Amino acid sequence: MKKLTLIALQALFLAACHEAPAPKQEAPAPIVQGQQIRFSPNHPQLTLLSITAATATKSITVELPAKLVWNEDHTQRIYASFAGRVAAIRADVGQSVTVGQPLASLASPEFGMAQADTAKAQADLRVTQKALARQKELFDAGIVARKELDATEADAARATAESARAEARTRLYGGATTGGVNQQLTLSSTINGVVVERNLNPGQELRPDQSGVGVPPLFTVSDPSSLWVQIDARESDIGSLKPGSAFEIVVPSLGGQSFQAVVKTAGDYIDPATRTIKVRGLIANPQRLLKAEMLVTARITRQMPEDSVLIPAAAALLYGAKHQVFIQSAAGTFEPREVDLAYEGPKDVVVSKGLKAGDMIVSDNTLLLARLWRLSQDNASVAPSPQASASKASAQGDKK
């Protein structure tokens, strides 16, 4: 029993020797007074706030998504005008072609009918021309009347017109107007360029209804020495993309290499789905480094109003219909300020009114200050004013 008592006394003595640690003092809450939010020196929340100086700017580089496509002014897409079977392919992708050069040959009975119509029209023309020559001889000899000669001349004129129409139709689709009916339809290029697409195989059956929107052409011939740049521009950027203005494109797949281009046309309507305006530019491609359907970034230079400053986008908060930033007026002291934005980008914004170059602004964790400010404003709107409290106390005294 005595031994147990001794052990208990020793435990109490050891516990008394170890003093309890002093409670950790919490940092005082920030003070919101007037238009200022004040933090005590070395307040832990100050380490969460990043401070950046507003910088003066006269222009800003805007990046817009864009895509390279074939220059449609120098591009031809070839489809089959008659049903037929591919008999021979005479050009392949990457091959340079000239005007009139055959690309493929089709065995086409339908085209043979067009050739037959041409041959018939030419035969009818020869017959009517001979008849007209005989009628003129007979008319000169006084054997036939003028009426018969006029009728023969009319028949010859109709035959001439029909022959010209049939020959033009045959020639339009690449067929010869002489040499009879061979049912061989030749697909030819009508421009100088390079075969950039081929979608047919030997023996493939083709029909003229296999063409149009959504159907790939049999051949695409283009001049890749120049390409179009299709830009999806915002409404606010259209003023910097007028026809004739220069811009730069950056190609990520080429290691960020940049190229110069020029604006050719800009759309007159806004796409309701994307809320963007279609802008088309032209870029030279003599080395053929650029390829159609490449995704690129278009960089344009946009002029800013006078006395504009550049700040990080995270520094500007939208409160209602106004933008607001917090400036550091002194060490640990911050003030909210309304600003007008001339440009809003994903990383930076341009302030046209409310700031000047050199102002120190909170660029990170701005929501921390915004929350403190909103709470103080809400509490001020809920708390009764001193005049209202005095009136209420006077009224209660009168009742007593």
C-alpha positions as CSV (number, residue, x, y, z in Angstrom):
1,M,0.0,0.0,0.0
2,K,2.8,2.4,0.9
3,K,4.6,1.5,-2.3
4,L,1.5,2.4,-4.4
5,T,1.2,5.7,-2.6
6,L,4.8,6.6,-3.3
7,I,4.4,5.9,-7.0
8,A,1.4,8.1,-7.2
9,L,3.2,11.0,-5.5
10,Q,6.1,10.7,-7.9
11,A,3.7,10.8,-10.9
12,L,2.1,14.0,-9.5
13,F,5.5,15.5,-8.9
14,L,6.6,14.8,-12.5
15,A,3.4,16.2,-14.0
16,A,3.9,19.4,-12.0
17,C,7.4,19.8,-13.3
18,H,6.2,19.9,-16.9
19,E,4.2,23.1,-17.4
20,A,1.5,23.1,-20.0
21,P,2.5,25.0,-23.2
22,A,1.1,28.5,-23.6
23,P,-1.8,28.7,-25.9
24,K,-0.9,30.0,-29.4
25,Q,-2.1,33.5,-30.0
26,E,-4.2,34.0,-33.0
27,A,-3.5,36.8,-35.4
28,P,-5.9,39.7,-35.0
29,A,-8.6,39.9,-37.7
30,P,-8.2,42.5,-40.5
31,I,-9.8,45.8,-39.8
32,V,-12.1,47.3,-42.4
33,Q,-12.4,51.0,-41.9
34,G,-13.8,53.4,-44.5
35,Q,-12.4,52.4,-47.9
36,Q,-9.5,50.5,-46.4
37,I,-8.7,46.9,-45.3
38,R,-5.8,46.8,-42.8
39,F,-3.8,43.9,-41.7
40,S,-1.5,43.8,-38.7
41,P,2.3,43.6,-39.5
42,N,3.4,40.0,-40.3
43,H,-0.2,38.9,-40.6
44,P,-0.1,35.3,-42.0
45,Q,-2.7,36.2,-44.7
46,L,-0.4,38.8,-46.2
47,T,1.8,35.9,-47.5
48,L,-1.1,34.7,-49.6
49,L,-1.4,38.0,-51.5
50,S,0.8,38.7,-54.5
51,I,1.5,42.3,-55.4
52,T,2.1,43.5,-59.0
53,A,2.7,46.9,-60.4
54,A,0.4,48.1,-63.2
55,T,2.5,48.8,-66.4
56,A,1.7,51.3,-69.1
57,T,0.8,49.9,-72.5
58,K,-0.1,51.4,-75.9
59,S,-0.9,48.1,-77.7
60,I,-1.4,44.5,-76.8
61,T,-0.9,41.3,-78.7
62,V,-4.1,39.3,-79.1
63,E,-4.0,35.5,-79.8
64,L,-6.9,34.0,-81.8
65,P,-7.5,30.4,-82.9
66,A,-7.0,29.8,-86.6
67,K,-6.7,27.1,-89.2
68,L,-4.9,26.8,-92.5
69,V,-6.9,25.7,-95.6
70,W,-6.3,25.4,-99.3
71,N,-6.3,28.7,-101.3
72,E,-9.7,28.3,-103.0
73,D,-8.7,30.8,-105.7
74,H,-6.2,28.2,-106.9
75,T,-8.0,25.0,-106.1
76,Q,-10.1,22.6,-108.2
77,R,-12.2,19.7,-107.0
78,I,-13.0,17.1,-109.7
79,Y,-16.0,14.9,-109.7
80,A,-17.4,12.5,-112.3
81,S,-20.0,14.1,-114.6
82,F,-21.1,10.8,-116.1
83,A,-21.5,7.3,-114.6
84,G,-18.7,5.0,-115.5
85,R,-15.9,2.7,-114.4
86,V,-12.3,3.8,-113.7
87,A,-10.2,2.4,-116.5
88,A,-6.8,4.1,-115.7
89,I,-5.4,6.5,-113.1
90,R,-2.8,8.8,-114.6
91,A,-1.9,11.1,-111.6
92,D,-1.3,10.5,-107.9
93,V,-1.0,12.6,-104.8
94,G,2.0,15.0,-104.8
95,Q,2.3,15.0,-108.6
96,S,2.5,18.4,-110.3
97,V,0.0,18.9,-113.2
98,T,-0.6,21.5,-115.8
99,V,-3.8,22.7,-117.5
100,G,-5.4,20.0,-119.5
101,Q,-3.3,17.2,-118.1
102,P,-5.3,13.9,-117.8
103,L,-5.8,12.6,-114.3
104,A,-7.8,9.5,-114.9
105,S,-9.8,7.8,-117.7
106,L,-13.3,6.3,-117.3
107,A,-15.2,3.9,-119.4
108,S,-18.6,5.6,-119.6
109,P,-21.5,4.5,-121.8
110,E,-23.4,7.6,-120.7
111,F,-20.5,9.7,-122.1
112,G,-20.7,7.5,-125.2
113,M,-24.2,8.7,-125.7
114,A,-23.0,12.3,-125.6
115,Q,-20.4,11.5,-128.2
116,A,-23.0,9.8,-130.3
117,D,-25.2,13.0,-130.1
118,T,-22.2,15.0,-131.3
119,A,-21.6,12.6,-134.2
120,K,-25.3,12.8,-135.3
121,A,-25.3,16.5,-135.1
122,Q,-22.2,16.8,-137.2
123,A,-23.7,14.4,-139.8
124,D,-26.9,16.4,-139.9
125,L,-24.9,19.6,-140.4
126,R,-23.1,18.1,-143.4
127,V,-26.3,17.0,-145.0
128,T,-28.0,20.4,-144.5
129,Q,-24.9,22.2,-145.8
130,K,-25.0,20.1,-149.0
131,A,-28.7,20.7,-149.4
132,L,-28.2,24.4,-148.9
133,A,-25.6,24.4,-151.6
134,R,-27.9,22.6,-154.1
135,Q,-30.8,24.9,-153.3
136,K,-28.6,28.0,-154.0
137,E,-27.6,26.6,-157.4
138,L,-31.3,25.8,-158.3
139,F,-32.4,29.2,-157.1
140,D,-29.7,31.0,-159.2
141,A,-31.0,28.9,-162.2
142,G,-34.6,30.0,-161.5
143,I,-35.7,26.5,-160.8
144,V,-36.8,26.8,-157.2
145,A,-38.6,29.6,-155.4
146,R,-37.1,31.9,-152.8
147,K,-39.4,30.3,-150.2
148,E,-37.7,26.9,-150.6
149,L,-34.2,28.4,-150.3
150,D,-35.2,30.2,-147.1
151,A,-36.5,27.0,-145.6
152,T,-33.2,25.2,-146.5
153,E,-31.2,28.0,-145.0
154,A,-33.2,27.8,-141.7
155,D,-32.6,24.0,-141.6
156,A,-28.9,24.6,-142.1
157,A,-28.8,27.2,-139.3
158,R,-30.6,24.8,-136.9
159,A,-28.1,22.0,-137.7
160,T,-25.2,24.4,-137.2
161,A,-26.5,25.4,-133.8
162,E,-27.2,21.8,-132.7
163,S,-23.7,20.7,-133.9
164,A,-22.0,23.5,-131.9
165,R,-24.0,22.7,-128.8
166,A,-23.2,19.0,-129.0
167,E,-19.5,19.6,-129.7
168,A,-19.3,22.1,-126.8
169,R,-20.9,19.6,-124.4
170,T,-18.5,16.9,-125.4
171,R,-15.5,19.2,-125.2
172,L,-16.6,20.5,-121.8
173,Y,-16.3,17.0,-120.2
174,G,-12.9,16.3,-121.8
175,G,-13.9,14.4,-124.8
176,A,-12.7,14.8,-128.4
177,T,-15.2,16.2,-130.9
178,T,-13.8,14.0,-133.7
179,G,-12.8,10.4,-133.9
180,G,-16.2,8.8,-133.3
181,V,-17.6,7.2,-130.2
182,N,-15.1,5.5,-127.8
183,Q,-16.9,6.0,-124.5
184,Q,-13.7,7.2,-122.9
185,L,-14.2,10.0,-120.5
186,T,-11.0,11.8,-119.4
187,L,-10.8,13.7,-116.1
188,S,-8.4,16.6,-116.6
189,S,-7.0,19.4,-114.5
190,T,-8.0,22.9,-115.6
191,I,-5.4,24.7,-113.4
192,N,-1.6,24.4,-112.8
193,G,-0.9,22.9,-109.4
194,V,-0.3,19.8,-107.4
195,V,-2.6,16.8,-106.8
196,V,-3.2,17.1,-103.1
197,E,-6.0,14.5,-102.8
198,R,-7.1,11.4,-104.6
199,N,-10.2,9.3,-103.8
200,L,-10.6,6.7,-106.5
201,N,-9.2,3.2,-107.3
202,P,-8.9,1.2,-110.5
203,G,-12.1,-0.5,-111.5
204,Q,-14.2,1.7,-109.2
205,E,-17.8,2.4,-110.3
206,L,-18.7,6.0,-110.2
207,R,-22.0,7.9,-110.5
208,P,-22.7,11.6,-111.0
209,D,-24.9,11.7,-107.9
210,Q,-21.8,10.8,-105.8
211,S,-20.8,14.4,-105.6
212,G,-21.6,17.6,-103.6
213,V,-21.5,18.6,-100.0
214,G,-20.1,15.9,-97.7
215,V,-18.8,13.7,-100.6
216,P,-15.0,13.8,-101.1
217,P,-13.9,14.7,-104.7
218,L,-12.2,12.2,-106.9
219,F,-9.2,14.6,-107.2
220,T,-8.3,17.9,-105.6
221,V,-5.7,20.0,-107.4
222,S,-4.3,23.1,-105.7
223,D,-1.4,25.4,-105.6
224,P,0.2,25.0,-102.2
225,S,2.6,27.9,-102.6
226,S,-0.1,30.0,-100.9
227,L,-2.8,29.1,-98.3
228,W,-5.8,30.7,-96.7
229,V,-5.9,31.4,-92.9
230,Q,-9.3,31.1,-91.4
231,I,-9.6,33.1,-88.1
232,D,-12.4,33.0,-85.5
233,A,-12.3,36.6,-84.3
234,R,-14.1,38.1,-81.4
235,E,-16.3,41.2,-81.9
236,S,-13.9,43.4,-80.1
237,D,-11.0,42.3,-82.3
238,I,-12.6,42.9,-85.7
239,G,-11.3,46.5,-85.8
240,S,-7.7,45.2,-85.9
241,L,-8.5,42.7,-88.7
242,K,-9.4,45.0,-91.6
243,P,-8.6,43.9,-95.2
244,G,-5.0,44.7,-95.9
245,S,-3.7,44.6,-92.3
246,A,-0.8,42.3,-91.5
247,F,-0.7,39.7,-88.7
248,E,1.4,36.8,-87.6
249,I,0.7,33.1,-87.2
250,V,2.4,30.8,-84.9
251,V,2.5,27.0,-85.7
252,P,2.9,24.8,-82.6
253,S,3.7,21.7,-84.7
254,L,6.7,23.5,-86.2
255,G,8.2,24.4,-82.9
256,G,6.4,27.7,-82.5
257,Q,7.8,29.0,-85.8
258,S,6.1,32.2,-86.9
259,F,5.0,33.4,-90.4
260,Q,3.6,36.7,-91.8
261,A,0.1,36.9,-93.3
262,V,-2.3,39.5,-94.5
263,V,-6.1,39.9,-94.0
264,K,-8.1,39.5,-97.3
265,T,-11.7,39.5,-96.2
266,A,-13.8,39.7,-93.0
267,G,-17.3,38.5,-92.5
268,D,-20.3,40.8,-92.1
269,Y,-22.2,38.6,-89.6
270,I,-21.5,36.9,-86.2
271,D,-21.8,33.1,-86.0
272,P,-24.7,32.6,-83.6
273,A,-23.1,29.3,-82.3
274,T,-19.6,30.6,-81.5
275,R,-20.3,34.3,-81.3
276,T,-17.2,34.9,-83.6
277,I,-16.7,36.6,-86.9
278,K,-15.0,34.7,-89.8
279,V,-11.9,36.4,-91.1
280,R,-9.8,35.1,-94.0
281,G,-6.1,35.8,-94.5
282,L,-3.5,34.8,-97.1
283,I,-0.1,33.5,-96.3
284,A,2.8,32.7,-98.7
285,N,4.1,29.2,-98.5
286,P,7.0,29.0,-101.0
287,Q,8.8,26.3,-99.1
288,R,5.6,24.3,-98.5
289,L,6.3,24.0,-94.8
290,L,2.7,24.8,-94.0
291,K,0.0,22.2,-94.6
292,A,-3.7,22.5,-95.1
293,E,-5.8,21.8,-92.0
294,M,-3.0,22.8,-89.6
295,L,-4.2,24.4,-86.4
296,V,-2.3,27.6,-85.8
297,T,-2.5,30.7,-83.6
298,A,-3.1,34.1,-85.2
299,R,-1.4,37.1,-83.4
300,I,-2.7,40.5,-84.0
301,T,-1.6,43.9,-82.5
302,R,-4.5,45.8,-81.0
303,Q,-4.1,49.5,-80.2
304,M,-5.2,50.6,-76.7
305,P,-6.6,53.9,-75.5
306,E,-4.2,56.5,-74.1
307,D,-3.0,56.1,-70.5
308,S,-4.0,52.4,-70.5
309,V,-2.3,50.0,-68.1
310,L,-1.8,46.2,-68.2
311,I,-2.6,44.0,-65.2
312,P,-3.0,40.3,-64.7
313,A,-6.5,39.0,-65.5
314,A,-6.8,37.5,-62.0
315,A,-6.5,41.0,-60.5
316,A,-9.8,42.2,-61.9
317,L,-13.1,40.9,-60.4
318,L,-16.5,41.5,-61.8
319,Y,-18.9,42.8,-59.2
320,G,-22.3,43.5,-60.7
321,A,-21.7,45.4,-63.9
322,K,-18.4,46.9,-62.8
323,H,-14.9,45.5,-62.5
324,Q,-12.9,46.0,-59.3
325,V,-9.3,45.7,-58.3
326,F,-7.6,46.1,-54.9
327,I,-4.6,48.4,-54.7
328,Q,-2.0,48.5,-51.9
329,S,-1.9,52.0,-50.6
330,A,0.5,51.2,-47.8
331,A,2.2,48.2,-46.2
332,G,-0.6,45.9,-45.2
333,T,-3.3,48.3,-46.3
334,F,-5.6,47.7,-49.4
335,E,-8.3,49.7,-51.0
336,P,-10.9,48.6,-53.6
337,R,-11.2,50.6,-56.8
338,E,-13.6,50.4,-59.8
339,V,-11.9,50.2,-63.2
340,D,-13.0,50.2,-66.8
341,L,-11.5,47.5,-69.1
342,A,-10.5,48.1,-72.7
343,Y,-9.5,44.5,-73.3
344,E,-10.1,41.2,-71.5
345,G,-7.8,38.3,-72.3
346,P,-7.2,34.9,-70.7
347,K,-4.0,36.1,-69.0
348,D,-4.0,39.9,-69.0
349,V,-6.5,42.7,-69.1
350,V,-6.0,46.3,-70.1
351,V,-7.5,49.0,-67.8
352,S,-8.4,52.3,-69.6
353,K,-9.7,54.1,-66.5
354,G,-9.2,53.8,-62.7
355,L,-5.5,53.0,-62.6
356,K,-2.2,54.5,-63.6
357,A,1.2,53.1,-64.3
358,G,3.0,52.1,-61.1
359,D,0.0,51.4,-59.0
360,M,0.6,48.3,-56.8
361,I,-2.3,45.9,-57.2
362,V,-3.2,42.5,-55.7
363,S,-2.8,40.0,-58.5
364,D,-3.4,36.7,-56.7
365,N,-5.9,35.6,-54.1
366,T,-7.9,38.7,-54.7
367,L,-11.1,36.9,-53.6
368,L,-9.7,36.9,-50.0
369,L,-9.9,40.8,-49.9
370,A,-13.1,40.8,-51.9
371,R,-14.8,38.5,-49.3
372,L,-13.7,40.7,-46.4
373,W,-14.9,43.8,-48.2
374,R,-18.3,42.3,-49.1
375,L,-18.9,41.1,-45.5
376,S,-18.1,44.6,-44.2
377,Q,-20.5,46.2,-46.7
378,D,-23.2,43.7,-45.8
379,N,-22.8,44.3,-42.1
380,A,-22.9,48.0,-42.6
381,S,-26.1,47.8,-44.5
382,V,-27.7,45.6,-41.9
383,A,-26.6,47.5,-38.7
384,P,-28.8,50.4,-37.6
385,S,-27.3,53.9,-37.8
386,P,-26.6,55.9,-34.6
387,Q,-29.4,58.3,-35.4
388,A,-31.9,55.4,-35.7
389,S,-30.8,53.9,-32.4
390,A,-31.1,57.3,-30.6
391,S,-34.6,57.8,-32.0
392,K,-35.6,54.3,-31.0
393,A,-34.4,54.8,-27.4
394,S,-36.2,58.2,-27.2
395,A,-39.4,56.6,-28.3
396,Q,-39.1,53.8,-25.7
397,G,-38.5,56.5,-23.0
398,D,-41.6,58.4,-24.0
399,K,-43.7,55.2,-23.7
400,K,-42.4,54.7,-20.1
